[in-house]
């Protein structure tokens, strides 16, 4: 499954959009039912990053993946 970055995040931020949360809840309900390994990846933003928090798009992509993982683990699924 692949979700576009603009669906989940505003450019340059790692806060999941409120309007994306129902979609992630649907994904979480599927994740809860599977015993298969789940891989969460973040992909590059189209806007070049050059700030102290995210010196490159690579760091932002990692932060996006981590944000989704934490959303699932902290709030919406019991499976790591």
N, C-alpha and C positions, 0 to 999 in steps of 0.2 A: 504494500500500500504506500502511496506517495501523496503527501499533502504539500501544496505550495507554501512557500514562506509567507507570502502576503496574506494567506488565509489565517495563519496562526499568529504572526507578529507584525508590528509596524517596523519599517526599515530602521536598523541600528539599535533596536531594543530587544530585550529578552523576556519581556512581560507578555504572557499569553493574552491575546485579545479576548474580551468577554464574549464576543460573538462566535469565537472558535471553540469555546468550552463545551457546548452541546455536541459538536462533532467529536471532540476528544472523549466525551462521556460515552458515545457510541463505540468508539474504538476500544475504550477501557472495558466495556461489557464483553467484547470479543476476546480481549486479552485474558480476562478472568477465566474464560472457558477453555483455553488452550493449554496444553502441556508442552507445546513446541517452544523453542527458543525464540525470543523476540529481539530484534535489532532496531535500535533507534539511531538514526543518522541525521545530522544537520548538514545542509548544503549552503553554498555560498550565496550571500546577499548580492544583488546586482550593484549596490552602491558601495564604492571602495571605502573601507574603514581605515581611519588613521587617527585614533585617539588613544589616550593612556589605558582606558579600560579594554578596548579591543583594537590592538595595534594592526591587525589584519582581519580579513574576512574569515580566515581559518579559525581564529579565536571566537568570533561571533557565531560561526557555524557550530562549534563545540558547545557554546553556551546555549544555543537553541535546542540542541539535542538534550542537554542536561536539564533544561527547563521543562521539557516534555516528560522526561524520565521522572523528575521530581513531582510533577503534577500527578502522574500515575501512582507513584509509590506513596506519596503523602496523603493523597485524597481519594483515589478512585480504584485501587486494585490491591489485592493482598499478595500478588505474585511479583517477585523481584525481576 
